[in-house]
Amino acid sequence: MVRTVAARLDRQSVLYDPAKTLRFIVTEPVLRWLLVPPPVMAGQLDRLISLSRLPNVDIRVVTLTAPQDDVPGHSFVIRDDRMVTVETLHAELSVTDPRDVALYVGKFERFASAALAADAMRDFLSALRDEFLREQETDLPAHTPPESWTRQRIALYPDELEKLPWR
């Protein structure tokens, strides 16, 4: 257990290294996936909000309502301009061909341009955190869309009004 905690702390130390610039993009569904109880999710969101205030850390969130022309497909990490690590179900792949690296860099930048950043991202995460906290106080599941989202969806797709399960 001691080695596990030490390893985790060592991995997190990079977050506080001012010589490193770290950019993260997270999609909204990942933030809503209940792998742990809602209060733990709320704590994780608080942690992201805190980390986003570090000068060398840029965290962005692609919301479900952000217009997109691409899908995430799978996780990947751009190590530098020469290597990308692709995380698949069964393996972690290292991509080093410059043309392939450029594809991932382009995908990252497209998602970054569509994502919430800075205060807008923190406001979004705070609202989501509050949804998880409310879930433990009421019978309302955290995945129930907020009323404003429902209104936006109806405005965009009025013919789908009858199909909405939460109307």
C-alpha positions in Angstrom: 0.0 0.0 0.0 2.8 2.4 0.9 4.5 1.8 -2.5 1.1 2.4 -4.3 0.6 5.7 -2.6 4.2 6.7 -3.2 3.9 5.9 -6.9 0.7 7.9 -7.2 2.3 10.9 -5.5 5.3 10.6 -7.8 3.0 10.6 -10.9 1.1 13.6 -9.7 4.3 15.6 -9.0 4.5 16.4 -12.7 1.4 18.6 -12.2 3.4 21.0 -10.0 6.5 21.1 -12.2 6.5 24.7 -13.8 8.9 23.4 -16.5 6.0 21.3 -17.9 2.9 22.5 -19.7 0.1 20.0 -19.4 -3.1 20.2 -21.5 -6.1 17.9 -20.9 -9.3 17.5 -22.8 -12.1 15.5 -21.2 -15.5 14.8 -22.7 -18.6 15.3 -20.7 -19.8 11.7 -20.8 -16.5 10.7 -19.1 -17.3 13.1 -16.3 -20.8 11.7 -15.8 -19.8 8.0 -15.9 -20.6 6.7 -12.4 -17.7 4.3 -11.7 -17.7 5.5 -8.1 -20.5 6.9 -5.8 -21.7 10.4 -6.5 -19.9 12.0 -3.5 -16.6 10.6 -4.8 -17.4 11.9 -8.3 -18.0 15.4 -6.7 -14.6 15.2 -5.0 -12.9 14.3 -8.3 -14.6 17.3 -10.0 -13.4 19.5 -7.2 -9.9 18.2 -7.8 -10.1 19.0 -11.5 -11.3 22.5 -10.7 -8.3 23.1 -8.3 -5.8 21.7 -10.8 -7.2 23.9 -13.6 -6.0 26.9 -11.6 -2.3 25.8 -11.8 -0.4 28.1 -14.2 1.0 25.2 -16.2 -2.2 23.1 -16.4 -5.0 23.7 -19.0 -8.0 21.5 -18.5 -10.9 21.7 -21.1 -14.2 20.0 -21.3 -16.1 19.1 -24.5 -19.8 19.3 -23.6 -22.4 17.2 -25.1 -24.0 20.3 -26.6 -20.8 21.5 -28.3 -21.1 21.2 -32.1 -18.7 18.5 -33.4 -17.4 17.1 -36.6 -15.4 14.2 -35.0 -15.8 11.6 -32.3 -13.2 10.8 -29.6 -12.8 7.1 -30.6 -10.2 6.3 -27.9 -7.9 8.0 -25.5 -4.5 9.2 -26.5 -1.7 11.2 -25.1 0.5 13.5 -27.1 3.9 13.1 -25.5 5.7 15.7 -27.7 5.8 16.5 -31.4 7.4 13.1 -32.1 5.2 10.6 -30.2 1.6 9.8 -29.3 0.5 7.1 -27.0 -2.8 5.5 -28.0 -4.8 3.7 -25.3 -6.9 0.8 -26.6 -8.8 -1.9 -24.9 -6.0 -4.4 -25.0 -2.8 -2.4 -25.5 -1.0 0.9 -25.3 0.4 1.8 -28.7 3.3 4.2 -29.5 2.8 6.2 -32.6 5.9 7.9 -34.0 5.3 8.4 -37.8 5.2 12.2 -38.2 2.1 12.0 -40.4 0.2 9.9 -37.8 1.4 12.2 -34.9 0.0 15.1 -36.9 -3.4 13.5 -37.2 -3.6 13.2 -33.4 -2.4 16.8 -32.9 -5.0 18.0 -35.3 -7.7 16.0 -33.5 -6.6 17.4 -30.2 -6.7 21.0 -31.4 -10.1 20.6 -33.0 -11.5 19.3 -29.7 -9.7 22.0 -27.7 -11.3 24.7 -29.9 -14.8 23.3 -29.2 -14.2 22.8 -25.5 -15.0 25.0 -22.5 -11.9 26.4 -20.9 -10.9 28.5 -17.8 -13.9 30.0 -15.9 -16.5 28.5 -18.3 -15.0 25.1 -17.7 -14.9 25.6 -13.9 -18.5 26.8 -13.9 -19.5 23.7 -15.8 -17.6 21.4 -13.5 -19.1 23.1 -10.5 -22.6 22.7 -11.8 -21.9 19.0 -12.5 -20.4 18.5 -9.0 -23.5 20.1 -7.5 -25.7 17.6 -9.5 -23.8 14.7 -7.9 -24.1 16.2 -4.5 -27.8 16.8 -4.9 -28.2 13.2 -5.9 -27.3 12.0 -2.4 -29.9 14.5 -1.0 -32.8 13.5 -3.3 -34.0 10.7 -5.5 -33.0 12.6 -8.6 -30.3 10.7 -10.5 -27.2 12.8 -11.5 -27.7 11.9 -15.1 -31.0 13.7 -15.4 -30.4 16.6 -17.7 -30.8 20.1 -16.2 -33.9 22.0 -17.3 -31.8 24.5 -19.3 -30.3 21.6 -21.3 -33.8 20.2 -22.0 -34.9 23.6 -23.3 -31.9 23.9 -25.5 -32.4 20.5 -27.0 -36.1 21.2 -27.6 -35.2 24.5 -29.4 -32.7 22.7 -31.6 -34.8 19.6 -32.3 -38.5 20.4 -31.7 -39.6 17.3 -33.6 -37.9 15.1 -30.9 -39.9 16.6 -28.1 -42.2 13.5 -27.9 -39.2 11.2 -27.8 -37.6 12.8 -24.7 -37.8 10.3 -21.8 -37.6 13.0 -19.1 -40.3 15.4 -20.4 
